[in-house]
Amino acid sequence: MILDFDLAFQYGIGTKRLKEAVKRNLKRFYGDDFMFELTMVEWNILRSQIASSSWGGSRYQPFAFTELGVAMLSSVLSSDTAIEVNRNIMRAFVAIRQLMHNPVIHEVKELQNDVYKLRQYVEDIITDQNDINEDTRMELHLLQESLAELQVKNKPNKPRKPIGFIQPSDND
C-alpha cells in the first residue's frame, strides 16, 4: 500500500490534483483491490507512527493505493512521470504475455536434463579412470614381481670384476 501524498510526490504533482483525478475517474478505482480511503482512526494511528505534526498536512484522510491502483493511477494522470510509469507497465504486460507463450520452463528442463547427462558422463569417465588406475597398479605389481624373480635367477655365483681404474691386487 502506498498513500496518495507519497504517490503525488513520486508523480510530480500535488496531492489535491491526484485526488481530483481519482474522483473524476472513480469507476476505474472501484473495489478495495485498487484503492480505499483510510478511516479517521487508521489515519490518526498512522500519523502518530510517521510523526507528522497535528497542525500540518491534509485535513482529509488519505487514499491508500494497492499495486493495481498504482497501475491504474498511472493511466489516469498526465504528468511525464506517470506516463513513463504507465508505458513501463504496458511493456511489462507484453513481456509477461511473451513469457507465457514461450515459457522458460521448457528451457530450464532441457538444461537440467543436459546437466544430468553430463554428470552421468563424468561419473562414467571417473569410474573408467579408476578401473584403469587399478589395472595399471596390478600390472606394475606383476612387473615388479617378475623383475625380482629375474634378479634372483640371474644372480652370478662368481664375483664380478670391478669396474674402474684401480686394479685389485692379487691378494684380494
BAGUTOR-177587 format. One record per residue (C-alpha): residue number from 1; residue in one letter; chain; x, y, z. Coordinates in pm, 1 decimal, always signed. Example, Ala and Ser with C-alpha at 12.3 -4.5 7.8 and 13.67 -1.06 7.14 Angstrom:
<r><n>1</n><res>A</res><chain>A</chain><px>+1230.0</px><py>-450.0</py><pz>+780.0</pz></r>
<r><n>2</n><res>S</res><chain>A</chain><px>+1367.0</px><py>-106.0</py><pz>+714.0</pz></r>
This chain:
<r><n>1</n><res>M</res><chain>A</chain><px>+0.0</px><py>+0.0</py><pz>+0.0</pz></r>
<r><n>2</n><res>I</res><chain>A</chain><px>+112.8</px><py>+348.0</py><pz>-77.2</pz></r>
<r><n>3</n><res>L</res><chain>A</chain><px>-60.3</px><py>+664.8</py><pz>+32.2</pz></r>
<r><n>4</n><res>D</res><chain>A</chain><px>-183.2</px><py>+937.0</py><pz>-202.2</pz></r>
<r><n>5</n><res>F</res><chain>A</chain><px>+61.2</px><py>+1206.8</py><pz>-88.0</pz></r>
<r><n>6</n><res>D</res><chain>A</chain><px>+358.4</px><py>+972.9</py><pz>-145.3</pz></r>
<r><n>7</n><res>L</res><chain>A</chain><px>+232.3</px><py>+888.0</py><pz>-493.2</pz></r>
<r><n>8</n><res>A</res><chain>A</chain><px>+168.5</px><py>+1255.8</py><pz>-570.3</pz></r>
<r><n>9</n><res>F</res><chain>A</chain><px>+527.4</px><py>+1333.9</py><pz>-475.4</pz></r>
<r><n>10</n><res>Q</res><chain>A</chain><px>+659.9</px><py>+1047.7</py><pz>-690.3</pz></r>
<r><n>11</n><res>Y</res><chain>A</chain><px>+449.9</px><py>+1150.9</py><pz>-989.3</pz></r>
<r><n>12</n><res>G</res><chain>A</chain><px>+548.9</px><py>+1515.4</py><pz>-950.1</pz></r>
<r><n>13</n><res>I</res><chain>A</chain><px>+200.9</px><py>+1656.2</py><pz>-888.0</pz></r>
<r><n>14</n><res>G</res><chain>A</chain><px>+9.6</px><py>+1793.0</py><pz>-589.7</pz></r>
<r><n>15</n><res>T</res><chain>A</chain><px>-194.3</px><py>+1564.0</py><pz>-367.4</pz></r>
<r><n>16</n><res>K</res><chain>A</chain><px>-501.7</px><py>+1774.4</py><pz>-441.7</pz></r>
<r><n>17</n><res>R</res><chain>A</chain><px>-457.5</px><py>+1717.9</py><pz>-819.0</pz></r>
<r><n>18</n><res>L</res><chain>A</chain><px>-410.7</px><py>+1343.0</py><pz>-764.2</pz></r>
<r><n>19</n><res>K</res><chain>A</chain><px>-731.1</px><py>+1318.9</py><pz>-560.5</pz></r>
<r><n>20</n><res>E</res><chain>A</chain><px>-918.9</px><py>+1521.4</py><pz>-822.9</pz></r>
<r><n>21</n><res>A</res><chain>A</chain><px>-801.3</px><py>+1284.0</py><pz>-1096.8</pz></r>
<r><n>22</n><res>V</res><chain>A</chain><px>-911.9</px><py>+985.4</py><pz>-890.3</pz></r>
<r><n>23</n><res>K</res><chain>A</chain><px>-1254.2</px><py>+1135.2</py><pz>-818.1</pz></r>
<r><n>24</n><res>R</res><chain>A</chain><px>-1305.0</px><py>+1217.7</py><pz>-1189.8</pz></r>
<r><n>25</n><res>N</res><chain>A</chain><px>-1226.0</px><py>+852.1</py><pz>-1274.0</pz></r>
<r><n>26</n><res>L</res><chain>A</chain><px>-1382.2</px><py>+682.4</py><pz>-973.1</pz></r>
<r><n>27</n><res>K</res><chain>A</chain><px>-1514.9</px><py>+389.0</py><pz>-1182.1</pz></r>
<r><n>28</n><res>R</res><chain>A</chain><px>-1156.1</px><py>+289.8</py><pz>-1260.7</pz></r>
<r><n>29</n><res>F</res><chain>A</chain><px>-1076.6</px><py>+251.1</py><pz>-890.4</pz></r>
<r><n>30</n><res>Y</res><chain>A</chain><px>-1391.4</px><py>+67.3</py><pz>-785.1</pz></r>
<r><n>31</n><res>G</res><chain>A</chain><px>-1319.1</px><py>-201.1</py><pz>-525.3</pz></r>
<r><n>32</n><res>D</res><chain>A</chain><px>-1076.1</px><py>-233.5</py><pz>-237.8</pz></r>
<r><n>33</n><res>D</res><chain>A</chain><px>-826.4</px><py>-416.1</py><pz>-458.0</pz></r>
<r><n>34</n><res>F</res><chain>A</chain><px>-737.7</px><py>-82.3</py><pz>-630.0</pz></r>
<r><n>35</n><res>M</res><chain>A</chain><px>-774.9</px><py>+185.3</py><pz>-364.5</pz></r>
<r><n>36</n><res>F</res><chain>A</chain><px>-955.8</px><py>+275.5</py><pz>-44.5</pz></r>
<r><n>37</n><res>E</res><chain>A</chain><px>-976.5</px><py>+574.0</py><pz>+186.4</pz></r>
<r><n>38</n><res>L</res><chain>A</chain><px>-831.0</px><py>+533.2</py><pz>+533.4</pz></r>
<r><n>39</n><res>T</res><chain>A</chain><px>-1071.0</px><py>+581.9</py><pz>+823.6</pz></r>
<r><n>40</n><res>M</res><chain>A</chain><px>-1002.8</px><py>+866.4</py><pz>+1066.7</pz></r>
<r><n>41</n><res>V</res><chain>A</chain><px>-888.0</px><py>+614.4</py><pz>+1331.1</pz></r>
<r><n>42</n><res>E</res><chain>A</chain><px>-649.0</px><py>+443.8</py><pz>+1085.1</pz></r>
<r><n>43</n><res>W</res><chain>A</chain><px>-518.1</px><py>+781.4</py><pz>+969.9</pz></r>
<r><n>44</n><res>N</res><chain>A</chain><px>-458.9</px><py>+901.3</py><pz>+1329.2</pz></r>
<r><n>45</n><res>I</res><chain>A</chain><px>-273.0</px><py>+581.1</py><pz>+1416.1</pz></r>
<r><n>46</n><res>L</res><chain>A</chain><px>-64.2</px><py>+604.6</py><pz>+1101.3</pz></r>
<r><n>47</n><res>R</res><chain>A</chain><px>+1.3</px><py>+976.0</py><pz>+1151.4</pz></r>
<r><n>48</n><res>S</res><chain>A</chain><px>+132.3</px><py>+911.0</py><pz>+1503.1</pz></r>
<r><n>49</n><res>Q</res><chain>A</chain><px>+366.1</px><py>+643.0</py><pz>+1363.1</pz></r>
<r><n>50</n><res>I</res><chain>A</chain><px>+509.1</px><py>+869.3</py><pz>+1093.4</pz></r>
<r><n>51</n><res>A</res><chain>A</chain><px>+544.9</px><py>+1156.6</py><pz>+1344.5</pz></r>
<r><n>52</n><res>S</res><chain>A</chain><px>+368.4</px><py>+1424.7</py><pz>+1144.2</pz></r>
<r><n>53</n><res>S</res><chain>A</chain><px>+258.0</px><py>+1735.8</py><pz>+1323.8</pz></r>
<r><n>54</n><res>S</res><chain>A</chain><px>-104.6</px><py>+1778.3</py><pz>+1423.1</pz></r>
<r><n>55</n><res>W</res><chain>A</chain><px>-126.5</px><py>+2124.0</py><pz>+1264.1</pz></r>
<r><n>56</n><res>G</res><chain>A</chain><px>+27.5</px><py>+2032.5</py><pz>+926.5</pz></r>
<r><n>57</n><res>G</res><chain>A</chain><px>-71.6</px><py>+1801.8</py><pz>+645.9</pz></r>
<r><n>58</n><res>S</res><chain>A</chain><px>-408.5</px><py>+1724.7</py><pz>+496.5</pz></r>
<r><n>59</n><res>R</res><chain>A</chain><px>-742.9</px><py>+1770.4</py><pz>+671.7</pz></r>
<r><n>60</n><res>Y</res><chain>A</chain><px>-877.6</px><py>+1467.7</py><pz>+488.0</pz></r>
<r><n>61</n><res>Q</res><chain>A</chain><px>-793.8</px><py>+1102.8</py><pz>+524.4</pz></r>
<r><n>62</n><res>P</res><chain>A</chain><px>-559.4</px><py>+985.8</py><pz>+251.8</pz></r>
<r><n>63</n><res>F</res><chain>A</chain><px>-631.9</px><py>+729.2</py><pz>-16.1</pz></r>
<r><n>64</n><res>A</res><chain>A</chain><px>-431.4</px><py>+409.5</py><pz>+9.0</pz></r>
<r><n>65</n><res>F</res><chain>A</chain><px>-345.9</px><py>+251.5</py><pz>-327.5</pz></r>
<r><n>66</n><res>T</res><chain>A</chain><px>-266.7</px><py>-112.8</py><pz>-395.8</pz></r>
<r><n>67</n><res>E</res><chain>A</chain><px>-32.6</px><py>-208.1</py><pz>-676.8</pz></r>
<r><n>68</n><res>L</res><chain>A</chain><px>-336.9</px><py>-236.3</py><pz>-904.8</pz></r>
<r><n>69</n><res>G</res><chain>A</chain><px>-438.4</px><py>+113.9</py><pz>-800.8</pz></r>
<r><n>70</n><res>V</res><chain>A</chain><px>-89.1</px><py>+248.9</py><pz>-867.7</pz></r>
<r><n>71</n><res>A</res><chain>A</chain><px>-101.8</px><py>+98.1</py><pz>-1217.1</pz></r>
<r><n>72</n><res>M</res><chain>A</chain><px>-447.7</px><py>+243.4</py><pz>-1278.5</pz></r>
<r><n>73</n><res>L</res><chain>A</chain><px>-341.0</px><py>+581.4</py><pz>-1141.8</pz></r>
<r><n>74</n><res>S</res><chain>A</chain><px>-52.2</px><py>+595.6</py><pz>-1386.5</pz></r>
<r><n>75</n><res>S</res><chain>A</chain><px>-303.7</px><py>+568.6</py><pz>-1671.6</pz></r>
<r><n>76</n><res>V</res><chain>A</chain><px>-523.8</px><py>+848.6</py><pz>-1527.3</pz></r>
<r><n>77</n><res>L</res><chain>A</chain><px>-255.9</px><py>+1108.8</py><pz>-1452.1</pz></r>
<r><n>78</n><res>S</res><chain>A</chain><px>-87.5</px><py>+1312.3</py><pz>-1724.4</pz></r>
<r><n>79</n><res>S</res><chain>A</chain><px>+247.3</px><py>+1401.9</py><pz>-1565.8</pz></r>
<r><n>80</n><res>D</res><chain>A</chain><px>+559.0</px><py>+1290.9</py><pz>-1750.9</pz></r>
<r><n>81</n><res>T</res><chain>A</chain><px>+648.8</px><py>+1051.3</py><pz>-1469.8</pz></r>
<r><n>82</n><res>A</res><chain>A</chain><px>+300.2</px><py>+894.5</py><pz>-1468.6</pz></r>
<r><n>83</n><res>I</res><chain>A</chain><px>+313.9</px><py>+849.0</py><pz>-1846.2</pz></r>
<r><n>84</n><res>E</res><chain>A</chain><px>+656.8</px><py>+683.1</py><pz>-1819.7</pz></r>
<r><n>85</n><res>V</res><chain>A</chain><px>+535.0</px><py>+452.9</py><pz>-1539.4</pz></r>
<r><n>86</n><res>N</res><chain>A</chain><px>+232.0</px><py>+358.2</py><pz>-1748.4</pz></r>
<r><n>87</n><res>R</res><chain>A</chain><px>+449.9</px><py>+282.8</py><pz>-2052.0</pz></r>
<r><n>88</n><res>N</res><chain>A</chain><px>+674.4</px><py>+60.4</py><pz>-1838.8</pz></r>
<r><n>89</n><res>I</res><chain>A</chain><px>+370.4</px><py>-123.3</py><pz>-1702.5</pz></r>
<r><n>90</n><res>M</res><chain>A</chain><px>+248.1</px><py>-188.6</py><pz>-2058.2</pz></r>
<r><n>91</n><res>R</res><chain>A</chain><px>+594.0</px><py>-318.1</py><pz>-2154.2</pz></r>
<r><n>92</n><res>A</res><chain>A</chain><px>+590.7</px><py>-549.3</py><pz>-1851.6</pz></r>
<r><n>93</n><res>F</res><chain>A</chain><px>+249.7</px><py>-689.3</py><pz>-1952.6</pz></r>
<r><n>94</n><res>V</res><chain>A</chain><px>+375.3</px><py>-759.2</py><pz>-2304.9</pz></r>
<r><n>95</n><res>A</res><chain>A</chain><px>+689.2</px><py>-926.6</py><pz>-2168.9</pz></r>
<r><n>96</n><res>I</res><chain>A</chain><px>+478.4</px><py>-1145.0</py><pz>-1938.2</pz></r>
<r><n>97</n><res>R</res><chain>A</chain><px>+249.5</px><py>-1241.9</py><pz>-2225.6</pz></r>
<r><n>98</n><res>Q</res><chain>A</chain><px>+551.6</px><py>-1339.0</py><pz>-2435.0</pz></r>
<r><n>99</n><res>L</res><chain>A</chain><px>+686.3</px><py>-1548.3</py><pz>-2148.0</pz></r>
<r><n>100</n><res>M</res><chain>A</chain><px>+352.6</px><py>-1725.7</py><pz>-2120.4</pz></r>
<r><n>101</n><res>H</res><chain>A</chain><px>+358.5</px><py>-1815.6</py><pz>-2490.0</pz></r>
<r><n>102</n><res>N</res><chain>A</chain><px>+722.4</px><py>-1920.1</py><pz>-2481.2</pz></r>
<r><n>103</n><res>P</res><chain>A</chain><px>+782.2</px><py>-2037.5</py><pz>-2126.1</pz></r>
<r><n>104</n><res>V</res><chain>A</chain><px>+1133.6</px><py>-2059.2</py><pz>-1995.3</pz></r>
<r><n>105</n><res>I</res><chain>A</chain><px>+1035.4</px><py>-2372.6</py><pz>-1802.5</pz></r>
<r><n>106</n><res>H</res><chain>A</chain><px>+1099.5</px><py>-2592.6</py><pz>-2107.0</pz></r>
<r><n>107</n><res>E</res><chain>A</chain><px>+1445.9</px><py>-2444.4</py><pz>-2148.9</pz></r>
<r><n>108</n><res>V</res><chain>A</chain><px>+1519.7</px><py>-2496.4</py><pz>-1780.4</pz></r>
<r><n>109</n><res>K</res><chain>A</chain><px>+1404.7</px><py>-2859.5</py><pz>-1803.6</pz></r>
<r><n>110</n><res>E</res><chain>A</chain><px>+1630.5</px><py>-2909.4</py><pz>-2106.0</pz></r>
<r><n>111</n><res>L</res><chain>A</chain><px>+1923.9</px><py>-2757.5</py><pz>-1917.4</pz></r>
<r><n>112</n><res>Q</res><chain>A</chain><px>+1854.2</px><py>-2975.7</py><pz>-1614.8</pz></r>
<r><n>113</n><res>N</res><chain>A</chain><px>+1842.7</px><py>-3282.8</py><pz>-1840.8</pz></r>
<r><n>114</n><res>D</res><chain>A</chain><px>+2171.2</px><py>-3181.2</py><pz>-2008.5</pz></r>
<r><n>115</n><res>V</res><chain>A</chain><px>+2337.8</px><py>-3129.6</py><pz>-1669.6</pz></r>
<r><n>116</n><res>Y</res><chain>A</chain><px>+2212.0</px><py>-3471.8</py><pz>-1555.8</pz></r>
<r><n>117</n><res>K</res><chain>A</chain><px>+2353.5</px><py>-3638.6</py><pz>-1869.6</pz></r>
<r><n>118</n><res>L</res><chain>A</chain><px>+2682.3</px><py>-3453.5</py><pz>-1828.8</pz></r>
<r><n>119</n><res>R</res><chain>A</chain><px>+2705.4</px><py>-3559.4</py><pz>-1464.4</pz></r>
<r><n>120</n><res>Q</res><chain>A</chain><px>+2643.9</px><py>-3924.7</py><pz>-1561.9</pz></r>
<r><n>121</n><res>Y</res><chain>A</chain><px>+2908.1</px><py>-3898.8</py><pz>-1835.7</pz></r>
<r><n>122</n><res>V</res><chain>A</chain><px>+3166.8</px><py>-3753.1</py><pz>-1594.5</pz></r>
<r><n>123</n><res>E</res><chain>A</chain><px>+3089.4</px><py>-4021.0</py><pz>-1335.2</pz></r>
<r><n>124</n><res>D</res><chain>A</chain><px>+3135.2</px><py>-4290.9</py><pz>-1600.9</pz></r>
<r><n>125</n><res>I</res><chain>A</chain><px>+3470.4</px><py>-4139.8</py><pz>-1701.6</pz></r>
<r><n>126</n><res>I</res><chain>A</chain><px>+3584.9</px><py>-4125.9</py><pz>-1338.6</pz></r>
<r><n>127</n><res>T</res><chain>A</chain><px>+3477.8</px><py>-4487.3</py><pz>-1287.3</pz></r>
<r><n>128</n><res>D</res><chain>A</chain><px>+3665.5</px><py>-4594.4</py><pz>-1602.4</pz></r>
<r><n>129</n><res>Q</res><chain>A</chain><px>+3969.0</px><py>-4395.5</py><pz>-1489.9</pz></r>
<r><n>130</n><res>N</res><chain>A</chain><px>+3962.3</px><py>-4566.9</py><pz>-1150.7</pz></r>
<r><n>131</n><res>D</res><chain>A</chain><px>+3939.3</px><py>-4905.7</py><pz>-1324.8</pz></r>
<r><n>132</n><res>I</res><chain>A</chain><px>+4236.6</px><py>-4813.7</py><pz>-1546.1</pz></r>
<r><n>133</n><res>N</res><chain>A</chain><px>+4436.7</px><py>-4698.7</py><pz>-1244.7</pz></r>
<r><n>134</n><res>E</res><chain>A</chain><px>+4362.0</px><py>-5026.5</py><pz>-1064.1</pz></r>
<r><n>135</n><res>D</res><chain>A</chain><px>+4462.6</px><py>-5227.1</py><pz>-1373.1</pz></r>
<r><n>136</n><res>T</res><chain>A</chain><px>+4783.0</px><py>-5022.6</py><pz>-1403.1</pz></r>
<r><n>137</n><res>R</res><chain>A</chain><px>+4863.4</px><py>-5081.5</py><pz>-1035.7</pz></r>
<r><n>138</n><res>M</res><chain>A</chain><px>+4815.0</px><py>-5455.7</py><pz>-1081.9</pz></r>
<r><n>139</n><res>E</res><chain>A</chain><px>+5036.9</px><py>-5459.2</py><pz>-1392.4</pz></r>
<r><n>140</n><res>L</res><chain>A</chain><px>+5309.9</px><py>-5260.9</py><pz>-1213.5</pz></r>
<r><n>141</n><res>H</res><chain>A</chain><px>+5291.7</px><py>-5502.3</py><pz>-920.3</pz></r>
<r><n>142</n><res>L</res><chain>A</chain><px>+5324.0</px><py>-5801.4</py><pz>-1152.6</pz></r>
<r><n>143</n><res>L</res><chain>A</chain><px>+5612.6</px><py>-5633.1</py><pz>-1334.3</pz></r>
<r><n>144</n><res>Q</res><chain>A</chain><px>+5793.9</px><py>-5569.4</py><pz>-1005.2</pz></r>
<r><n>145</n><res>E</res><chain>A</chain><px>+5746.0</px><py>-5931.8</py><pz>-902.2</pz></r>
<r><n>146</n><res>S</res><chain>A</chain><px>+5878.8</px><py>-6053.1</py><pz>-1239.3</pz></r>
<r><n>147</n><res>L</res><chain>A</chain><px>+6184.3</px><py>-5827.6</py><pz>-1211.8</pz></r>
<r><n>148</n><res>A</res><chain>A</chain><px>+6251.3</px><py>-5952.1</py><pz>-858.5</pz></r>
<r><n>149</n><res>E</res><chain>A</chain><px>+6232.8</px><py>-6314.2</py><pz>-978.3</pz></r>
<r><n>150</n><res>L</res><chain>A</chain><px>+6469.8</px><py>-6237.9</py><pz>-1267.3</pz></r>
<r><n>151</n><res>Q</res><chain>A</chain><px>+6718.8</px><py>-6077.2</py><pz>-1030.2</pz></r>
<r><n>152</n><res>V</res><chain>A</chain><px>+6718.9</px><py>-6385.7</py><pz>-808.8</pz></r>
<r><n>153</n><res>K</res><chain>A</chain><px>+6762.3</px><py>-6624.6</py><pz>-1106.6</pz></r>
<r><n>154</n><res>N</res><chain>A</chain><px>+7035.7</px><py>-6424.1</py><pz>-1279.1</pz></r>
<r><n>155</n><res>K</res><chain>A</chain><px>+7243.2</px><py>-6353.0</py><pz>-970.3</pz></r>
<r><n>156</n><res>P</res><chain>A</chain><px>+7601.1</px><py>-6450.3</py><pz>-1065.2</pz></r>
<r><n>157</n><res>N</res><chain>A</chain><px>+7773.0</px><py>-6711.5</py><pz>-847.2</pz></r>
<r><n>158</n><res>K</res><chain>A</chain><px>+8122.3</px><py>-6579.2</py><pz>-903.7</pz></r>
<r><n>159</n><res>P</res><chain>A</chain><px>+8222.3</px><py>-6228.6</py><pz>-807.9</pz></r>
<r><n>160</n><res>R</res><chain>A</chain><px>+8227.3</px><py>-5980.5</py><pz>-1085.4</pz></r>
<r><n>161</n><res>K</res><chain>A</chain><px>+8533.0</px><py>-5798.6</py><pz>-1193.0</pz></r>
<r><n>162</n><res>P</res><chain>A</chain><px>+8525.4</px><py>-5445.5</py><pz>-1053.8</pz></r>
<r><n>163</n><res>I</res><chain>A</chain><px>+8486.3</px><py>-5160.9</py><pz>-1295.4</pz></r>
<r><n>164</n><res>G</res><chain>A</chain><px>+8719.1</px><py>-4864.8</py><pz>-1274.1</pz></r>
<r><n>165</n><res>F</res><chain>A</chain><px>+9082.5</px><py>-4757.7</py><pz>-1282.8</pz></r>
<r><n>166</n><res>I</res><chain>A</chain><px>+9207.0</px><py>-4922.9</py><pz>-965.3</pz></r>
<r><n>167</n><res>Q</res><chain>A</chain><px>+9314.7</px><py>-5275.5</py><pz>-1029.8</pz></r>
<r><n>168</n><res>P</res><chain>A</chain><px>+9265.8</px><py>-5514.0</py><pz>-741.1</pz></r>
<r><n>169</n><res>S</res><chain>A</chain><px>+9578.2</px><py>-5668.4</py><pz>-607.8</pz></r>
<r><n>170</n><res>D</res><chain>A</chain><px>+9627.4</px><py>-6038.9</py><pz>-636.8</pz></r>
<r><n>171</n><res>N</res><chain>A</chain><px>+9595.9</px><py>-6071.2</py><pz>-260.2</pz></r>
<r><n>172</n><res>D</res><chain>A</chain><px>+9238.6</px><py>-5961.2</py><pz>-251.5</pz></r>
